[in-house]
Structure formats: C-alpha cells, structure tokens
Amino acid sequence: MAIQMKLRRPPLVSIIGCAAFATAAMLFFLTDFMLPSVSDKSDFTCTFYVAARLIIERRLKELYPLPSDTRLTETAYNKAAHKILPDLPANVGTAQFYPPLVPLLFSPLGFLPPPVALFVFQILGIAAVALSSRLLCSGKSAEKYFFCSFLFTPLTVALWIGQSDLIIGVLPYSLMYWLLSRNRPMSAGLVASVTLLKTNLMLVPGFISVILILRHQWRMFAGLCAGGAVIILLNLLIFGPSVCSGWIVDVKLLESDFLNPTTGAARHLAASLPRVLLFLAPREQAGTVRIMLWISSAIFGLIGLAACRKLTQNSKDDLNTVSIAVVLSSCLLPLCAPYFLYYSFSVLIVAGMLVFSGSASDPSWSSFIKPRVLALWIIMSIYPFLLIFSTNQVMPLIAVIPFIIVFVDIVRFSWNRSVPQPTASPGQ
C-alpha cells in the first residue's frame, strides 16, 4: 500500500519574509565589511564599540563628558572615537549615552575588529528576535513570525545600524510576557528591569506593573524595583560615583543637543510627539513648550491607564490583561517618550506578535485591534521610503499621527465596552 506524502506549501507571506531576511543579511554583510566609512558611523560602532575599547584600555575618564564640556562634539570620547575608528568621517560627532554597565556587557566585542564586532552584534540581535518569536508564539509557527518580522522596516533598520533595542527591549519584553504566562511575576519584573538601561523602554513594563497593582498584584512591581536597585548598585560598585556622575552630565548634554531644535539633530528620525512638536515650536518658546509636552505625556499615560483598566476590569484572565497592556503601552511609546526615534519602533514587534498569534483570548478585542495594528505596521514600514521624496520637518508627523488615531480609537472602544448596553423589553 503506497503512502502518499503531501507537502504543504508555505504561505506567501512566509516566502516574502524569508526573502526579506536574506536581503537584510546580505545588506549587513556588504556594509559591514566593504563600506568601512558606513559601518564606522553605525550606532553600535560609535557607541558600544568605542566605549568597549575605552573600558578594555581602562580609560574610564573618557567615557563621559566633563562638567565643563558644553557640546558633545567637544568631549574626550568624541576625540577617542576618531582615533579608534580611522574611517569615521571627521564631521561625525559621537557620544555614549548609556550607563557604564551597558558597554561593559558588550566589552568582549571590543577585542574584535570593528566590522567583525558589528556583524556579531547584528547576529546577537537576530538571535534576540528568534528567541522572542519562540517565547511569544510557542506552538503557533514561531518561524513564520520570525521571518515576517523582517518585513517590518524599523526592525531591519535597528539591526543594520547596530541599535540595542532588540537586545535591551524586544527580548526582555518577550521574556517578561513568557514569565507572566507561567505565573512568575516577580521574575518577570526582574527581567523587565533590564529596560532601565534604556529609559524610554521602561514605559511598557512600568505600565503593565501599574495595571497589575490595580488588580491587587504587587509582585511584578516589586521585581522591577529590585532589578532597578541591582542595576544602580552594580554601576556604582563597578565604576564608582565619579564615572556614574559623568553619565548624568552626559544625559544633560544629550537633552540639550537632542531636544534642542537649533542643534541640527536628525529630525527625520524623530518619531515621538513631544520631540516633533518641540521642533515645530518657535525657538523662543522652546522652554515653555517643553514643560507643556511633559505634562501632556503624563496625561496620555493616565488616559491609557484608565482605558486599559476599563478594558480589563471584568476579565479574570491575567494573561489577557497583560496582552492588552502590552499593546496599549506600545502605542503610548511614541506619544510619551521624548527620545523615541524611528528605529525604536522595532520594539513594537512584541505587540504585533501577540496580536496576530492570537495570544489575547478576548475575541472582541482581537477583532478590534488586528486591523489597526496592521495599518500601523504598513505605515511604519513605508515611512523611510517617503523620506526619499521629502525631508520636510513636518514629515515625522506621518509616523506619529497614526498612533494618536489608534490610541483615541482604543480609548473610545474601552469607553463603549464600559457602558451597559440596553436590553430589549419582553414586549418588543
């Protein structure tokens, strides 16, 4: 008796995803090893690699600016970067904005040549995406979601320029969700505290922990606090107060350069409502506008908390509550985080995988949010190509306005769900 085997044809989206992954891998290899002037300008090489070399050579005083420095381009770090990276263009300024513990974690890569170190870092980022797919989509074709994630342009850009959002953001988010799904909130909080190393990304686990507190569950918040305390203590014990105070000076200069509309910062990469509006405001009113934007960010966050509370107040499924909180807080990131840039949208693949893999058990929520997440995915993916045709300073609003619309839609949906529906009388 002959046994016939039927081969199932993979979905078209998976085939396109595989092609996108192969194209991205080829792009990484070519720019890393054949275009040193490009690879030396990558965020990884200018930030983590240079800092790793300084740590290896015990030149800790050059990691951060001195209190007397007024511009990041005048710092000892920027001068050291141009000596360590001979192909780095002279007009490119560099800085290291992370707490000293972060470059220490990547310091082994400092023993490698810059192109090799960047390529290894990119492989680590790809591995983080692969592991995240496995954690979020267990039993739901994790490989498909892994390859399809490379169709999301911000993720490919983050990998290409050597950004840390995948390792410090996407992977901790995914581990946090996986641990919460196994009823281990304290461990989830400890893992999520890693995002404190890139403060913007702390919004998502912080939002989730507050939602759980409203449900009388404190353990994740306790884990976040404990993990944050350990990170602060390790920075102080390993590097000492003087180096850590240098990082504080660095943050102040970062705010001066990054949020100041007169410094020539890369406006086309802006992807947060506070920064875009600050750039559009008159220069003489920048200080007042900045205060108003901080207040508006807090208001957005409070409205988001209220909406999430209404969406989940009648749910007994904690994991469904966490899924909704991940999606809602991810939409809040570009509305509240001032240092949120285009490549930071890569962290949204966690929310996307949760939505499309069916992790949310609420059918009405799933049917509502899926088309909106898909629309955001498409808009964010085509945004870089729009910049080719226009560099107008209003362009970043294209990346921000869709999130405002979706956020308002979620608030409206939560309000409608909280209003009791009228029931027909027996005589009707």
VEXBA-952766 format. One line per field, with one value per residue (C-alpha): y, z, x negated; residue number from 1. Coordinates in steps of 0.5 Angstrom, whole numbers. Layout:
BEGIN
v: c(Y, ...)
w: c(Z, ...)
u: c(X, ...)
seq: c(NUM, ...)
% end
This chain:
BEGIN
v: c(0, 6, 12, 19, 25, 32, 38, 44, 50, 55, 62, 67, 72, 67, 66, 74, 74, 69, 74, 80, 76, 74, 81, 84, 79, 81, 88, 88, 84, 88, 95, 92, 89, 93, 100, 102, 109, 107, 102, 106, 111, 106, 107, 100, 102, 110, 108, 101, 99, 105, 105, 98, 100, 105, 100, 95, 100, 103, 110, 111, 118, 119, 115, 121, 129, 133, 138, 144, 141, 145, 141, 133, 134, 137, 131, 127, 121, 124, 125, 118, 115, 119, 116, 109, 109, 112, 111, 115, 122, 128, 132, 126, 127, 121, 120, 114, 116, 109, 108, 105, 98, 97, 98, 93, 88, 89, 90, 83, 85, 91, 85, 84, 89, 94, 91, 84, 87, 90, 84, 79, 85, 84, 77, 77, 82, 77, 71, 76, 76, 69, 67, 73, 69, 63, 66, 69, 65, 58, 53, 58, 58, 62, 61, 65, 70, 71, 72, 76, 81, 83, 86, 91, 96, 99, 92, 92, 99, 98, 92, 95, 101, 97, 99, 96, 96, 89, 86, 91, 92, 86, 81, 83, 85, 78, 74, 79, 76, 69, 69, 72, 67, 62, 66, 68, 76, 77, 74, 78, 84, 83, 81, 87, 92, 91, 96, 101, 101, 105, 109, 110, 103, 102, 105, 99, 94, 100, 101, 93, 93, 99, 95, 89, 93, 96, 88, 88, 84, 87, 82, 85, 92, 89, 85, 92, 96, 90, 89, 97, 97, 92, 95, 102, 99, 95, 101, 105, 99, 97, 104, 109, 115, 119, 116, 115, 122, 123, 120, 125, 130, 126, 126, 133, 135, 130, 133, 140, 137, 132, 136, 143, 145, 149, 144, 141, 134, 129, 131, 126, 120, 124, 119, 122, 127, 131, 132, 133, 139, 142, 142, 146, 151, 158, 158, 163, 159, 152, 152, 153, 148, 143, 144, 143, 137, 133, 135, 132, 126, 125, 126, 121, 116, 117, 116, 110, 107, 109, 106, 99, 99, 99, 94, 89, 90, 85, 80, 74, 72, 76, 74, 77, 83, 83, 83, 89, 93, 91, 93, 100, 102, 100, 105, 110, 110, 115, 119, 120, 118, 124, 120, 116, 115, 111, 105, 105, 102, 96, 94, 94, 87, 84, 87, 85, 78, 78, 81, 76, 70, 70, 71, 75, 71, 77, 76, 83, 86, 82, 83, 91, 91, 87, 92, 98, 94, 92, 99, 102, 96, 98, 106, 105, 100, 105, 112, 111, 111, 117, 121, 120, 124, 130, 132, 137, 138, 136, 129, 126, 127, 122, 117, 120, 122, 114, 113, 118, 116, 109, 111, 115, 109, 105, 110, 110, 103, 102, 107, 104, 97, 100, 103, 98, 96, 97, 91, 90, 89, 83, 86, 89)
w: c(0, -2, 2, -1, 3, 1, 2, 5, 1, 6, 6, 1, 7, 10, 3, 3, 10, 8, 2, 7, 12, 6, 3, 10, 12, 5, 7, 13, 11, 5, 9, 15, 11, 5, 7, 13, 13, 13, 18, 23, 23, 26, 33, 35, 33, 35, 42, 44, 41, 42, 50, 50, 48, 53, 58, 56, 56, 63, 60, 64, 65, 57, 57, 59, 58, 64, 67, 63, 57, 53, 47, 46, 40, 44, 49, 50, 48, 41, 40, 42, 37, 31, 34, 35, 28, 23, 17, 21, 18, 21, 21, 25, 33, 37, 44, 49, 53, 56, 64, 64, 66, 58, 55, 60, 58, 51, 52, 50, 43, 44, 42, 35, 29, 28, 22, 26, 32, 29, 25, 31, 35, 29, 30, 37, 35, 30, 36, 40, 35, 34, 42, 42, 37, 40, 47, 44, 39, 42, 38, 33, 28, 31, 25, 21, 25, 26, 18, 18, 23, 18, 13, 19, 17, 23, 26, 20, 21, 28, 26, 21, 25, 31, 36, 42, 42, 40, 46, 51, 49, 45, 49, 56, 54, 51, 57, 61, 58, 58, 65, 67, 63, 68, 74, 76, 76, 81, 76, 70, 74, 75, 67, 65, 70, 64, 60, 65, 62, 56, 60, 54, 54, 61, 60, 58, 64, 68, 65, 66, 73, 75, 72, 76, 82, 80, 80, 87, 85, 87, 85, 79, 81, 87, 82, 78, 84, 86, 79, 78, 85, 83, 76, 80, 85, 80, 76, 83, 85, 79, 76, 82, 84, 79, 73, 74, 75, 69, 66, 69, 66, 59, 60, 61, 55, 51, 53, 51, 44, 42, 44, 42, 35, 34, 34, 28, 31, 26, 25, 20, 25, 30, 32, 38, 39, 44, 40, 34, 37, 40, 33, 30, 36, 36, 38, 44, 47, 47, 54, 56, 50, 53, 60, 57, 53, 59, 62, 56, 56, 63, 61, 56, 60, 65, 60, 57, 65, 65, 58, 60, 67, 63, 58, 63, 70, 68, 66, 70, 66, 68, 61, 57, 61, 60, 53, 52, 57, 52, 46, 49, 53, 46, 43, 48, 47, 41, 45, 51, 50, 48, 46, 42, 35, 28, 29, 36, 33, 33, 40, 37, 34, 41, 41, 34, 35, 41, 37, 31, 34, 38, 45, 47, 49, 48, 41, 41, 43, 38, 32, 34, 35, 29, 23, 27, 29, 21, 19, 24, 21, 14, 15, 20, 14, 8, 12, 11, 3, 4, 7, 0, -3, 2, 8, 11, 18, 18, 16, 23, 24, 19, 24, 30, 28, 26, 34, 36, 32, 34, 42, 41, 38, 44, 49, 45, 45, 52, 54, 49, 53, 60, 58, 59, 53, 53, 53, 50, 54, 53, 50, 44)
u: c(0, -3, -3, -3, -6, -3, -8, -4, -6, -9, -4, -6, -8, -13, -16, -17, -19, -25, -27, -27, -31, -36, -36, -38, -43, -47, -46, -49, -55, -56, -56, -60, -66, -66, -64, -68, -66, -59, -60, -64, -58, -54, -51, -54, -61, -61, -57, -59, -65, -69, -66, -68, -75, -76, -74, -79, -84, -82, -81, -74, -75, -74, -67, -63, -64, -67, -62, -66, -64, -58, -58, -58, -63, -68, -69, -75, -70, -69, -76, -78, -73, -76, -83, -80, -76, -80, -75, -70, -69, -71, -65, -61, -60, -60, -57, -56, -49, -48, -50, -57, -54, -52, -58, -62, -57, -59, -66, -68, -67, -72, -77, -75, -76, -70, -67, -67, -64, -59, -57, -57, -53, -48, -48, -46, -40, -38, -38, -34, -29, -29, -28, -23, -19, -19, -17, -11, -9, -10, -6, -4, -9, -14, -19, -14, -13, -21, -22, -16, -18, -24, -18, -18, -23, -24, -27, -31, -34, -35, -39, -43, -45, -47, -42, -41, -33, -33, -37, -35, -28, -25, -28, -26, -19, -18, -22, -17, -11, -13, -15, -8, -4, -7, -5, -12, -11, -17, -22, -18, -19, -27, -28, -24, -28, -34, -30, -32, -39, -35, -30, -25, -23, -22, -15, -12, -14, -12, -5, -4, -6, -1, 4, 3, 2, 9, 11, 8, 2, -5, -10, -12, -13, -17, -21, -22, -24, -29, -32, -33, -36, -41, -43, -44, -48, -53, -54, -56, -60, -64, -65, -65, -61, -65, -64, -57, -56, -60, -54, -49, -53, -52, -45, -44, -48, -44, -38, -41, -43, -38, -31, -34, -31, -37, -43, -42, -40, -37, -30, -28, -29, -24, -18, -16, -10, -14, -20, -16, -12, -18, -22, -16, -15, -18, -25, -24, -18, -22, -23, -15, -13, -18, -14, -7, -10, -12, -5, -2, -6, -3, 4, 3, 0, 6, 11, 8, 8, 16, 17, 13, 17, 24, 22, 19, 23, 28, 23, 21, 15, 9, 5, 10, 10, 2, 3, 8, 3, -3, 1, 3, -3, -7, -2, -4, -11, -11, -6, -10, -18, -22, -28, -24, -27, -24, -29, -26, -19, -23, -20, -13, -14, -13, -6, -5, -7, -2, 4, 3, 1, 8, 5, 10, 16, 22, 25, 28, 21, 17, 22, 22, 14, 12, 13, 11, 4, 3, 5, -1, -6, -5, -5, -12, -15, -14, -16, -23, -21, -17, -23, -27, -22, -22, -26, -21, -21, -13, -15, -16, -8, -7, -10, -6, 1, 3, 1, 5, 11, 10, 10, 16, 20, 17, 20, 27, 27, 26, 31, 36, 35, 36, 43, 48, 52, 59, 63, 70, 76, 80, 86, 81)
seq: c(1, 2, 3, 4, 5, 6, 7, 8, 9, 10, 11, 12, 13, 14, 15, 16, 17, 18, 19, 20, 21, 22, 23, 24, 25, 26, 27, 28, 29, 30, 31, 32, 33, 34, 35, 36, 37, 38, 39, 40, 41, 42, 43, 44, 45, 46, 47, 48, 49, 50, 51, 52, 53, 54, 55, 56, 57, 58, 59, 60, 61, 62, 63, 64, 65, 66, 67, 68, 69, 70, 71, 72, 73, 74, 75, 76, 77, 78, 79, 80, 81, 82, 83, 84, 85, 86, 87, 88, 89, 90, 91, 92, 93, 94, 95, 96, 97, 98, 99, 100, 101, 102, 103, 104, 105, 106, 107, 108, 109, 110, 111, 112, 113, 114, 115, 116, 117, 118, 119, 120, 121, 122, 123, 124, 125, 126, 127, 128, 129, 130, 131, 132, 133, 134, 135, 136, 137, 138, 139, 140, 141, 142, 143, 144, 145, 146, 147, 148, 149, 150, 151, 152, 153, 154, 155, 156, 157, 158, 159, 160, 161, 162, 163, 164, 165, 166, 167, 168, 169, 170, 171, 172, 173, 174, 175, 176, 177, 178, 179, 180, 181, 182, 183, 184, 185, 186, 187, 188, 189, 190, 191, 192, 193, 194, 195, 196, 197, 198, 199, 200, 201, 202, 203, 204, 205, 206, 207, 208, 209, 210, 211, 212, 213, 214, 215, 216, 217, 218, 219, 220, 221, 222, 223, 224, 225, 226, 227, 228, 229, 230, 231, 232, 233, 234, 235, 236, 237, 238, 239, 240, 241, 242, 243, 244, 245, 246, 247, 248, 249, 250, 251, 252, 253, 254, 255, 256, 257, 258, 259, 260, 261, 262, 263, 264, 265, 266, 267, 268, 269, 270, 271, 272, 273, 274, 275, 276, 277, 278, 279, 280, 281, 282, 283, 284, 285, 286, 287, 288, 289, 290, 291, 292, 293, 294, 295, 296, 297, 298, 299, 300, 301, 302, 303, 304, 305, 306, 307, 308, 309, 310, 311, 312, 313, 314, 315, 316, 317, 318, 319, 320, 321, 322, 323, 324, 325, 326, 327, 328, 329, 330, 331, 332, 333, 334, 335, 336, 337, 338, 339, 340, 341, 342, 343, 344, 345, 346, 347, 348, 349, 350, 351, 352, 353, 354, 355, 356, 357, 358, 359, 360, 361, 362, 363, 364, 365, 366, 367, 368, 369, 370, 371, 372, 373, 374, 375, 376, 377, 378, 379, 380, 381, 382, 383, 384, 385, 386, 387, 388, 389, 390, 391, 392, 393, 394, 395, 396, 397, 398, 399, 400, 401, 402, 403, 404, 405, 406, 407, 408, 409, 410, 411, 412, 413, 414, 415, 416, 417, 418, 419, 420, 421, 422, 423, 424, 425, 426, 427, 428)
% end
